[in-house]
Amino acid sequence: MALVLGFAAPSMAQGKVKLAYVEWDCAAASTNLVKAVLEEKMGYDVDILPVTAAAMWMAVGTGDVDGMVTAWLPVTHADYLEQVKGKAEDLGPIVGGAKLGWAVPSYVEIDSIADLNDNADKFNGKIIGIDPGAGLMRLSEEAMEEYDLSNFELMEGSGSTMTAALGNAVDNNEWVVVTAWSPHWMFGRWQLKYLDDPKGVLGEEEKIHTIVRNGLKEDMPEVYAFLDRFSYESPDQLQALMAWNEEEGADRYENAKRFIAEYPELVESWLP
């Protein structure tokens, strides 16, 4: 049963909850949403700690934090999961449809990476990438070789330069291909599609899971029950929340409260 039904904070907190996350758009959105539900609906005091992916997993495994809602499985974070085996509990997915790939605006008239070379001129011979150290860029370099994309150059940059180039191309109805991942707010803002990857170089679909420390079920059964129930009905809901967070002057926590207000039945289903 929810202890608090509105947004008014209760007079006495139920306890302190600590969550770790990585400064990825999807992770920040979901973590702030969990924080908002725990504070606004259930009366807990929540600290959210931005760290690296490795530190996030380690903190859950050592019990320094209570949990996190941004584990990419079964592949991306498989090594981290193995390292905390027996020290943490996987509560299952909060959303499916997580993947890496190359995306184009929906008006682009090809559907496969294999068709890129024949249309290089329409893309100005460029694949718009992100940070050179990102795993997605390493996979993209492999895709360049596997598909023999000799007419293209993989452009290094950042997440923000990639979305800026994408937005500019969409505004001008131009063809563009970008290194992409979802959930991401850009799929909430623009009509995009992933190019098929028949060789499977960029990986298969993944899910984002909740992981909690051992003992949380006994120490904080309400928190455990909520985290066990927390999930989106579709990736579109998470991407919409992420898109709100990209608006000028956006506040992640306030947008989390907005989500609670706009999806009352979904939020109610999470409450123990």
Backbone bond lengths (Angstrom), bond angles and torsions (degrees), N, CA, C in turn:
res aa  C-N    CA-C-N  psi(-1)  N-CA   C-N-CA  omega(-1)  CA-C   N-CA-C  phi
1 M - - - 1.471 - - 1.521 109.06 -
2 A 1.322 116.95 135.46 1.461 120.45 177.53 1.519 109.60 -70.39
3 L 1.331 116.18 134.70 1.449 120.17 179.90 1.510 111.57 -81.65
4 V 1.327 115.82 -27.98 1.457 120.73 -177.21 1.528 107.31 -132.72
5 L 1.304 116.59 126.93 1.456 119.52 -174.97 1.515 113.41 -97.70
6 G 1.323 118.06 -21.74 1.454 120.82 -179.90 1.507 111.42 -108.64
7 F 1.331 116.83 -160.19 1.445 121.44 -179.86 1.524 112.32 -97.23
8 A 1.323 118.80 -1.21 1.460 120.83 178.86 1.523 109.62 -71.39
9 A 1.318 117.31 129.20 1.463 121.10 -179.18 1.518 109.81 -69.94
10 P 1.336 118.34 138.26 1.451 121.29 178.20 1.520 110.53 -70.28
11 S 1.310 115.38 161.11 1.460 119.48 -176.14 1.516 112.47 -74.33
12 M 1.320 117.07 -25.17 1.464 119.98 -178.09 1.522 109.57 -129.62
13 A 1.319 116.60 120.85 1.461 120.85 -178.75 1.521 110.70 -69.56
14 Q 1.339 115.86 148.49 1.460 121.11 -179.87 1.528 111.98 -80.20
15 G 1.319 117.69 -22.70 1.456 121.09 -177.97 1.521 109.96 154.10
16 K 1.310 115.39 175.86 1.464 122.25 -177.59 1.529 110.01 -99.96
17 V 1.326 116.09 131.99 1.456 122.43 176.56 1.524 108.13 -120.46
18 K 1.324 117.11 136.06 1.462 121.63 178.47 1.525 109.61 -118.59
19 L 1.333 114.92 128.10 1.456 121.51 179.17 1.524 109.72 -125.46
20 A 1.313 116.54 140.70 1.460 121.39 176.35 1.526 109.36 -107.03
21 Y 1.322 115.86 151.79 1.463 120.26 176.39 1.518 109.25 -155.37
22 V 1.319 115.37 165.58 1.461 122.60 175.10 1.525 107.50 -105.07
23 E 1.328 117.01 147.39 1.467 119.89 -178.62 1.524 112.12 -73.93
24 W 1.335 114.67 56.17 1.456 121.29 168.10 1.521 106.34 -99.28
25 D 1.320 117.31 149.93 1.456 120.51 -177.36 1.529 112.02 -58.02
26 C 1.326 116.80 -43.17 1.467 119.32 -178.54 1.519 110.87 -68.06
27 A 1.332 117.08 -40.18 1.460 121.18 -179.01 1.518 111.57 -66.56
28 A 1.328 116.37 -43.50 1.463 120.42 -179.73 1.524 110.86 -64.46
29 A 1.327 117.09 -40.55 1.463 120.79 -179.31 1.526 111.06 -64.36
30 S 1.330 116.68 -49.79 1.469 119.90 -177.68 1.525 111.86 -67.22
31 T 1.333 116.92 -39.25 1.466 120.27 -178.48 1.524 110.84 -66.10
32 N 1.313 117.68 -41.28 1.460 120.30 177.06 1.524 111.28 -67.36
33 L 1.322 117.48 -32.95 1.460 119.86 176.86 1.530 110.68 -66.79
34 V 1.316 116.89 -43.60 1.469 120.55 176.61 1.529 110.34 -61.30
35 K 1.324 116.25 -44.01 1.467 120.67 177.80 1.532 110.87 -58.25
36 A 1.328 116.30 -45.14 1.465 120.40 -177.88 1.522 111.59 -64.17
37 V 1.325 117.53 -42.50 1.465 119.51 179.34 1.524 110.67 -65.69
38 L 1.328 116.59 -44.20 1.471 119.88 179.57 1.520 111.75 -62.49
39 E 1.325 117.33 -38.19 1.467 120.26 -177.89 1.522 112.54 -83.18
40 E 1.325 116.66 -48.49 1.461 120.54 -172.86 1.521 113.16 -79.53
41 K 1.323 116.84 -32.02 1.462 120.70 -175.32 1.528 113.95 -104.03
42 M 1.352 116.50 -27.24 1.461 118.70 -171.47 1.519 114.45 -120.03
43 G 1.346 117.03 -7.82 1.460 119.48 171.80 1.511 116.61 84.03
44 Y 1.330 118.01 18.10 1.459 120.86 179.24 1.532 110.58 -94.24
45 D 1.309 115.66 158.74 1.463 123.03 173.97 1.525 106.76 -102.22
46 V 1.327 117.48 121.71 1.462 120.96 -170.19 1.520 111.53 -120.40
47 D 1.332 115.99 128.37 1.457 122.67 170.71 1.518 108.13 -103.39
48 I 1.337 117.25 131.28 1.463 120.69 174.40 1.522 108.24 -115.52
49 L 1.332 115.33 131.17 1.459 121.71 -169.77 1.527 110.53 -118.98
50 P 1.342 118.90 111.98 1.461 121.06 176.72 1.530 111.17 -77.66
51 V 1.334 116.83 125.09 1.464 122.49 -177.56 1.528 108.81 -143.79
52 T 1.317 116.93 -178.89 1.462 120.66 173.52 1.526 109.42 -76.94
53 A 1.322 115.83 164.73 1.464 119.71 179.93 1.538 111.28 -59.66
54 A 1.331 116.23 -44.50 1.470 119.32 -179.75 1.521 111.22 -62.71
55 A 1.334 116.57 -43.13 1.465 120.48 179.94 1.518 111.36 -66.88
56 M 1.320 117.23 -34.60 1.464 121.83 178.36 1.525 110.50 -60.98
57 W 1.307 116.11 -49.69 1.460 120.05 179.56 1.522 111.28 -64.83
58 M 1.324 116.87 -41.90 1.459 120.25 179.80 1.520 111.32 -62.11
59 A 1.329 116.58 -41.01 1.466 120.74 -178.32 1.520 111.59 -63.76
60 V 1.345 116.65 -37.58 1.466 119.06 176.19 1.524 110.41 -69.20
61 G 1.323 116.16 -41.90 1.455 120.62 -178.60 1.524 113.44 -63.86
62 T 1.335 116.80 -35.02 1.469 120.64 179.77 1.521 111.90 -86.87
63 G 1.337 117.29 -9.84 1.457 120.35 -178.14 1.514 113.67 82.84
64 D 1.338 117.21 10.26 1.470 120.09 177.92 1.524 111.51 -69.21
65 V 1.330 117.04 -26.00 1.464 121.70 170.66 1.521 107.87 -126.86
66 D 1.318 115.34 163.30 1.464 119.96 -176.25 1.520 113.12 -83.34
67 G 1.332 116.91 -25.82 1.447 118.12 -179.97 1.506 113.23 174.35
68 M 1.337 115.18 -174.68 1.465 122.52 176.53 1.519 108.19 -157.92
69 V 1.333 115.18 158.36 1.467 120.31 -175.21 1.526 110.88 -124.85
70 T 1.337 115.17 39.56 1.471 117.85 -176.54 1.527 112.71 -145.73
71 A 1.331 115.88 45.69 1.458 120.93 177.12 1.525 109.68 -93.30
72 W 1.333 117.01 116.26 1.463 121.43 179.65 1.531 109.09 -88.26
73 L 1.339 115.66 113.15 1.458 121.35 -174.86 1.538 109.95 -136.23
74 P 1.326 118.40 154.62 1.464 126.37 14.79 1.530 116.17 -93.93
75 V 1.351 119.60 -1.91 1.460 119.86 -170.29 1.523 113.57 -105.85
76 T 1.333 117.71 -55.88 1.464 121.19 -168.71 1.523 112.73 -55.65
77 H 1.332 117.66 -44.63 1.463 121.57 -177.94 1.536 112.70 -106.51
78 A 1.331 116.82 21.37 1.467 120.15 -176.31 1.530 112.37 -58.80
79 D 1.335 117.44 -41.48 1.469 120.54 -179.12 1.517 111.17 -65.36
80 Y 1.331 116.89 -39.86 1.472 120.13 178.57 1.529 110.60 -65.00
81 L 1.328 116.18 -41.55 1.470 120.17 179.61 1.524 110.54 -60.67
82 E 1.310 116.06 -40.50 1.464 120.33 179.62 1.530 110.61 -63.43
83 Q 1.331 117.32 -36.48 1.460 121.44 -178.29 1.527 113.14 -67.46
84 V 1.347 117.57 -25.69 1.471 120.07 -179.66 1.527 111.27 -106.34
85 K 1.315 116.43 16.36 1.461 120.39 179.77 1.518 110.31 -56.74
86 G 1.325 116.89 127.20 1.460 121.71 -179.13 1.523 113.45 84.91
87 K 1.348 117.21 -7.15 1.465 120.72 -177.65 1.533 111.93 -113.69
88 A 1.333 116.28 -9.08 1.460 120.82 -177.55 1.520 108.65 -147.64
89 E 1.336 115.27 163.67 1.461 120.83 -177.09 1.522 110.49 -121.92
90 D 1.316 115.79 132.75 1.458 122.53 177.13 1.527 107.93 -89.70
91 L 1.336 116.69 116.11 1.459 121.12 -179.45 1.527 112.77 -90.79
92 G 1.322 116.52 3.94 1.455 119.24 176.86 1.515 112.91 96.43
93 P 1.334 116.46 -179.77 1.457 121.20 -172.00 1.524 114.39 -78.17
94 I 1.341 115.22 145.94 1.465 121.18 170.73 1.519 110.29 -98.25
95 V 1.330 116.80 -20.17 1.460 120.72 178.61 1.524 108.84 -163.48
96 G 1.318 115.70 145.37 1.456 121.14 173.45 1.514 109.65 -99.76
97 G 1.305 115.86 -169.68 1.457 120.10 176.84 1.505 115.05 75.83
98 A 1.345 116.99 10.57 1.459 119.79 178.20 1.529 108.61 -76.96
99 K 1.319 116.27 131.71 1.456 118.17 -178.97 1.516 110.64 -162.77
100 L 1.310 114.28 164.09 1.455 123.47 171.29 1.518 107.55 -110.32
101 G 1.322 116.89 150.96 1.454 118.97 178.07 1.507 111.99 176.45
102 W 1.314 115.37 -169.55 1.459 122.21 173.99 1.515 107.12 -112.29
103 A 1.329 115.91 131.95 1.460 120.77 -175.75 1.519 111.28 -119.84
104 V 1.318 114.74 152.94 1.465 122.33 176.89 1.527 107.77 -136.69
105 P 1.331 118.48 158.30 1.467 120.04 172.31 1.532 109.87 -59.85
106 S 1.321 116.33 150.12 1.464 120.36 -174.62 1.527 112.98 -63.32
107 Y 1.355 117.68 -20.92 1.464 119.56 179.71 1.526 113.12 -78.53
108 V 1.325 117.70 -11.11 1.463 120.50 177.37 1.528 109.00 -65.49
109 E 1.323 117.01 133.54 1.461 121.49 -167.96 1.527 114.25 -94.01
110 I 1.305 117.59 24.75 1.462 120.22 170.39 1.524 107.84 -126.21
111 D 1.334 116.16 159.21 1.463 120.22 -174.03 1.523 114.14 -127.72
112 S 1.337 117.52 1.54 1.458 119.96 -175.16 1.527 111.31 -139.00
113 I 1.325 115.35 146.98 1.460 121.00 174.27 1.533 109.82 -58.79
114 A 1.322 115.10 -32.36 1.468 119.72 -178.76 1.526 112.35 -63.11
115 D 1.330 117.89 -18.97 1.466 121.21 -178.65 1.522 113.08 -94.83
116 L 1.325 117.35 0.71 1.461 119.68 -174.81 1.526 112.95 -65.73
117 N 1.321 117.33 -47.18 1.468 120.09 -174.65 1.526 112.68 -54.26
118 D 1.334 116.38 -39.06 1.464 120.30 -177.58 1.525 112.43 -71.82
119 N 1.341 116.18 -10.23 1.462 119.93 -177.84 1.528 112.00 -125.38
120 A 1.333 115.71 24.92 1.465 120.23 -174.28 1.520 112.82 -57.90
121 D 1.336 116.48 -36.11 1.462 118.95 -177.56 1.523 111.97 -64.20
122 K 1.328 117.10 -33.47 1.460 120.68 -179.32 1.537 111.66 -70.00
123 F 1.338 115.36 -23.64 1.465 120.80 178.81 1.533 111.96 -100.67
124 N 1.320 116.54 7.84 1.473 121.79 -175.89 1.521 112.33 56.76
125 G 1.331 115.93 26.84 1.456 120.84 175.80 1.520 114.65 64.53
126 K 1.331 117.42 23.36 1.466 120.39 -175.28 1.534 111.93 -126.06
127 I 1.321 115.14 138.23 1.458 122.76 167.77 1.520 105.37 -111.63
128 I 1.316 117.01 118.27 1.461 121.61 -173.20 1.523 109.78 -82.48
129 G 1.337 115.43 113.56 1.452 120.88 -175.87 1.516 113.61 -102.80
130 I 1.337 114.56 -169.13 1.463 121.77 -179.59 1.527 108.82 -123.32
131 D 1.335 116.94 -148.34 1.459 121.44 -176.42 1.526 111.01 -60.63
132 P 1.330 117.69 136.08 1.468 120.30 -176.47 1.523 114.35 -61.58
133 G 1.323 118.69 -23.70 1.455 120.39 -179.18 1.514 114.81 -88.75
134 A 1.332 117.80 -1.92 1.463 121.41 -176.11 1.522 111.51 -72.05
135 G 1.326 116.00 145.94 1.457 120.99 177.24 1.518 111.84 -58.80
136 L 1.322 116.52 -36.24 1.461 120.93 178.47 1.522 111.36 -61.48
137 M 1.325 117.30 -35.42 1.468 119.86 178.55 1.528 111.01 -71.18
138 R 1.319 116.17 -36.97 1.476 119.12 176.78 1.527 110.01 -61.84
139 L 1.327 116.10 -44.88 1.466 120.15 178.01 1.525 111.07 -66.22
140 S 1.333 116.31 -35.17 1.463 119.72 179.78 1.524 111.20 -66.88
141 E 1.333 116.79 -36.11 1.462 120.51 175.99 1.525 110.33 -63.51
142 E 1.337 116.04 -39.09 1.463 120.03 176.92 1.525 110.34 -64.91
143 A 1.340 116.25 -39.70 1.462 119.86 179.35 1.526 111.03 -64.46
144 M 1.328 116.57 -37.27 1.467 120.49 177.66 1.528 110.19 -57.40
145 E 1.345 115.89 -40.74 1.464 120.61 -179.21 1.525 111.50 -74.92
146 E 1.333 116.21 -46.82 1.464 120.91 -176.14 1.525 111.97 -61.04
147 Y 1.335 116.20 -38.22 1.459 120.40 -178.80 1.533 112.28 -95.66
148 D 1.335 116.47 3.81 1.469 122.50 177.93 1.535 110.80 50.29
149 L 1.324 115.08 53.73 1.471 120.35 -177.15 1.533 110.31 -83.47
150 S 1.317 114.39 64.48 1.467 121.07 -175.74 1.526 112.90 -68.63
151 N 1.321 116.78 -17.72 1.464 120.51 -179.71 1.519 112.84 -90.63
152 F 1.340 116.42 5.43 1.463 120.83 -176.42 1.523 111.88 -124.29
153 E 1.320 114.96 156.62 1.456 122.75 171.48 1.528 107.99 -123.52
154 L 1.344 116.24 132.29 1.459 121.15 176.61 1.525 108.21 -85.36
155 M 1.332 115.53 114.60 1.455 121.62 -174.67 1.530 111.19 -89.10
156 E 1.335 117.34 125.30 1.462 120.90 176.19 1.521 109.83 -81.00
157 G 1.325 115.66 152.87 1.461 120.17 179.14 1.511 109.73 -174.13
158 S 1.321 115.74 -127.37 1.467 121.97 177.94 1.517 107.93 -150.22
159 G 1.317 116.44 173.37 1.452 119.41 177.08 1.513 111.96 -59.81
160 S 1.325 116.45 -39.22 1.464 119.98 -177.94 1.529 112.07 -72.32
161 T 1.335 117.69 -37.97 1.465 118.51 178.11 1.528 110.72 -69.61
162 M 1.322 116.21 -32.51 1.464 119.91 177.81 1.525 110.27 -65.06
163 T 1.339 117.60 -48.46 1.466 119.48 -178.37 1.522 111.41 -68.81
164 A 1.342 117.25 -31.06 1.471 119.86 176.53 1.528 110.46 -64.54
165 A 1.340 116.40 -43.82 1.466 120.23 178.59 1.523 110.68 -64.88
166 L 1.322 116.23 -39.74 1.462 120.62 178.43 1.523 110.71 -63.14
167 G 1.334 117.16 -47.38 1.451 121.52 -179.20 1.515 112.03 -61.65
168 N 1.321 116.54 -40.25 1.459 120.81 179.45 1.527 110.95 -64.75
169 A 1.332 115.66 -40.79 1.463 119.62 179.77 1.531 110.92 -66.06
170 V 1.335 116.61 -43.14 1.461 120.30 179.68 1.529 110.41 -62.67
171 D 1.330 116.76 -41.96 1.466 120.77 179.52 1.527 111.68 -58.99
172 N 1.342 115.29 -29.55 1.465 120.05 -177.25 1.533 113.05 -106.38
173 N 1.341 115.24 10.56 1.465 121.87 179.05 1.528 111.88 54.49
174 E 1.345 116.16 38.31 1.461 122.13 179.93 1.525 110.68 -98.63
175 W 1.321 115.03 156.90 1.460 120.36 176.66 1.528 109.32 -78.91
176 V 1.314 116.44 136.15 1.457 121.94 178.59 1.519 108.10 -153.47
177 V 1.323 116.60 145.17 1.466 121.29 174.52 1.524 107.77 -126.03
178 V 1.327 116.47 131.79 1.459 121.59 -176.43 1.524 110.30 -127.53
179 T 1.330 115.77 150.69 1.464 120.15 169.98 1.531 106.68 -73.13
180 A 1.317 117.07 129.94 1.464 119.93 -168.91 1.518 111.48 -139.55
181 W 1.304 114.24 163.42 1.465 121.28 172.91 1.517 107.57 -149.42
182 S 1.304 114.91 155.25 1.466 119.29 177.13 1.531 108.60 -139.36
183 P 1.326 116.73 149.38 1.452 127.09 5.97 1.538 112.55 -68.47
184 H 1.314 115.85 142.26 1.459 123.29 175.97 1.519 107.40 -152.84
185 W 1.325 115.76 145.43 1.463 119.65 -176.95 1.523 113.80 -61.25
186 M 1.352 116.87 -23.64 1.472 117.87 -177.50 1.525 111.17 -64.70
187 F 1.346 117.46 -27.23 1.461 120.07 177.54 1.525 111.09 -75.19
188 G 1.326 116.62 -17.68 1.452 120.67 174.13 1.516 112.65 -86.20
189 R 1.330 116.61 -21.35 1.466 120.72 -176.83 1.521 112.46 -94.37
190 W 1.344 117.26 -39.84 1.464 121.20 -175.60 1.527 110.75 -122.89
191 Q 1.326 115.35 157.71 1.469 121.55 174.87 1.529 108.04 -83.76
192 L 1.330 115.41 106.24 1.460 121.61 -175.69 1.526 110.07 -125.18
193 K 1.317 114.62 164.89 1.470 120.12 173.81 1.519 108.55 -144.95
194 Y 1.323 116.09 147.85 1.461 120.74 173.09 1.521 109.04 -80.20
195 L 1.318 116.06 140.57 1.455 120.14 170.40 1.523 108.87 -75.68
196 D 1.320 116.28 138.48 1.459 120.16 176.80 1.527 109.44 -59.86
197 D 1.311 115.41 145.78 1.465 122.95 -178.73 1.528 107.56 -124.14
198 P 1.338 117.46 75.08 1.470 120.28 -172.66 1.520 114.55 -59.43
199 K 1.322 118.09 -24.14 1.461 120.66 178.35 1.535 112.27 -86.06
200 G 1.319 117.18 -8.69 1.464 121.14 177.66 1.516 114.61 68.30
201 V 1.324 117.31 25.63 1.463 121.02 -176.13 1.532 111.61 -67.90
202 L 1.319 116.23 -36.54 1.470 120.48 -173.56 1.525 113.25 -90.69
203 G 1.330 117.02 6.99 1.460 120.53 172.91 1.517 113.49 93.01
204 E 1.330 114.13 170.83 1.451 121.62 -178.74 1.526 110.50 -100.35
205 E 1.328 115.27 173.06 1.461 120.44 178.78 1.521 111.29 -62.51
206 E 1.323 115.20 140.69 1.454 120.42 177.75 1.524 110.14 -123.01
207 K 1.327 115.67 175.98 1.456 122.29 175.85 1.522 108.62 -127.02
208 I 1.329 115.72 154.23 1.461 121.38 177.04 1.523 107.92 -101.39
209 H 1.330 115.96 125.93 1.464 121.72 -173.30 1.522 112.48 -111.65
210 T 1.321 114.69 159.50 1.461 122.91 168.52 1.529 108.71 -95.39
211 I 1.325 116.40 132.31 1.463 122.89 176.36 1.523 107.85 -123.78
212 V 1.326 117.01 132.87 1.472 120.82 179.26 1.518 109.74 -126.41
213 R 1.324 114.88 159.40 1.466 120.56 179.30 1.524 110.17 -71.97
214 N 1.316 115.80 153.12 1.453 120.57 172.13 1.528 109.85 -60.92
215 G 1.302 116.43 139.25 1.456 120.73 177.31 1.513 114.90 94.63
216 L 1.340 117.35 -10.26 1.469 119.01 -178.75 1.524 110.52 -63.17
217 K 1.323 117.44 -38.06 1.467 120.89 -178.23 1.517 111.26 -59.38
218 E 1.351 116.82 -38.17 1.456 120.72 179.71 1.526 111.76 -79.80
219 D 1.345 116.72 -39.20 1.465 121.00 -175.21 1.533 112.47 -75.52
220 M 1.319 116.56 -41.80 1.464 121.82 -176.38 1.526 109.00 -137.76
221 P 1.315 117.93 74.43 1.468 120.56 -174.72 1.526 114.08 -59.10
222 E 1.355 118.00 -34.86 1.469 120.16 178.54 1.520 111.04 -66.70
223 V 1.323 116.21 -44.14 1.462 120.74 179.87 1.523 109.60 -63.38
224 Y 1.322 116.18 -44.05 1.457 121.41 178.62 1.531 110.33 -59.67
225 A 1.339 116.63 -45.45 1.461 120.88 -178.08 1.522 111.25 -63.50
226 F 1.330 116.36 -40.73 1.468 119.74 177.43 1.516 111.20 -64.08
227 L 1.335 117.20 -48.81 1.463 120.11 -178.78 1.525 110.99 -63.14
228 D 1.311 117.17 -31.32 1.457 121.54 178.24 1.532 111.09 -68.28
229 R 1.339 115.99 -31.46 1.464 120.73 -178.15 1.523 113.12 -91.42
230 F 1.308 117.42 -18.68 1.461 121.73 -174.00 1.525 111.27 -64.64
231 S 1.326 116.63 119.34 1.467 121.84 173.51 1.518 108.53 -166.52
232 Y 1.324 115.51 155.55 1.460 121.60 175.87 1.523 109.45 -88.27
233 E 1.332 115.27 153.72 1.464 118.94 175.96 1.524 111.13 -76.83
234 S 1.336 116.97 -26.46 1.461 120.71 177.73 1.525 108.90 -158.28
235 P 1.342 117.69 157.86 1.467 120.46 176.58 1.524 112.13 -58.75
236 D 1.338 117.15 -25.46 1.469 120.16 -178.44 1.524 111.61 -60.33
237 Q 1.335 117.30 -34.76 1.460 120.05 -179.66 1.524 110.70 -65.88
238 L 1.318 116.91 -44.59 1.459 120.63 178.33 1.522 110.38 -65.68
239 Q 1.317 117.35 -41.70 1.465 120.18 -178.66 1.521 111.35 -66.99
240 A 1.329 117.91 -32.99 1.458 120.74 176.34 1.526 109.86 -65.75
241 L 1.337 117.01 -43.04 1.464 121.60 177.61 1.529 110.40 -62.05
242 M 1.315 116.72 -41.36 1.454 121.03 178.43 1.529 110.92 -64.79
243 A 1.328 116.77 -37.50 1.466 120.69 178.87 1.527 110.67 -65.67
244 W 1.337 117.76 -39.52 1.464 120.66 175.20 1.526 110.34 -58.05
245 N 1.336 115.54 -40.66 1.464 120.18 -177.33 1.523 112.87 -68.31
246 E 1.327 117.32 -15.39 1.460 121.05 179.03 1.530 112.47 -91.11
247 E 1.320 116.90 -7.36 1.459 119.97 179.52 1.526 110.47 -69.64
248 E 1.305 116.59 151.01 1.462 121.26 -177.79 1.533 110.82 -59.14
249 G 1.333 115.40 130.18 1.457 120.46 179.05 1.518 114.29 75.65
250 A 1.334 117.32 13.35 1.464 120.71 -175.90 1.523 111.88 -65.55
251 D 1.323 115.63 146.21 1.457 123.57 174.80 1.526 107.09 -120.59
252 R 1.325 117.05 118.89 1.464 120.98 -173.96 1.530 112.47 -59.26
253 Y 1.327 116.11 -41.81 1.463 119.30 -177.94 1.530 110.52 -68.24
254 E 1.324 117.24 -41.92 1.466 120.47 178.44 1.528 110.45 -64.37
255 N 1.328 117.09 -36.63 1.461 119.52 177.19 1.524 111.58 -69.72
256 A 1.327 116.74 -31.38 1.460 120.17 174.02 1.529 110.09 -63.36
257 K 1.318 116.40 -41.89 1.465 120.45 176.74 1.535 110.86 -65.02
258 R 1.320 116.07 -36.22 1.462 119.88 175.65 1.523 110.62 -62.75
259 F 1.323 116.70 -40.82 1.466 121.14 178.30 1.525 109.92 -61.84
260 I 1.332 116.51 -44.05 1.468 121.01 178.82 1.528 110.18 -57.96
261 A 1.336 115.95 -41.47 1.461 120.46 -178.78 1.527 112.13 -69.87
262 E 1.348 117.13 -34.20 1.463 120.56 -175.81 1.525 113.79 -86.03
263 Y 1.336 116.67 -17.62 1.468 120.22 179.80 1.532 110.12 -127.58
264 P 1.335 117.50 59.57 1.473 119.93 -174.11 1.522 113.92 -62.65
265 E 1.322 117.82 -37.86 1.465 119.43 -178.37 1.524 111.09 -69.21
266 L 1.325 116.63 -40.21 1.462 120.09 177.16 1.524 110.33 -61.98
267 V 1.324 116.87 -47.90 1.469 120.58 -179.12 1.516 110.21 -62.64
268 E 1.313 117.82 -40.50 1.468 120.86 179.33 1.526 111.17 -60.40
269 S 1.328 116.16 -34.36 1.476 119.95 -179.86 1.522 112.25 -68.22
270 W 1.338 116.52 -19.37 1.469 119.45 179.17 1.525 112.80 -82.54
271 L 1.318 116.36 -22.53 1.472 119.73 -169.16 1.520 111.70 -76.63
272 P 1.333 117.64 136.81 1.468 120.75 179.41 1.525 111.58 -73.94
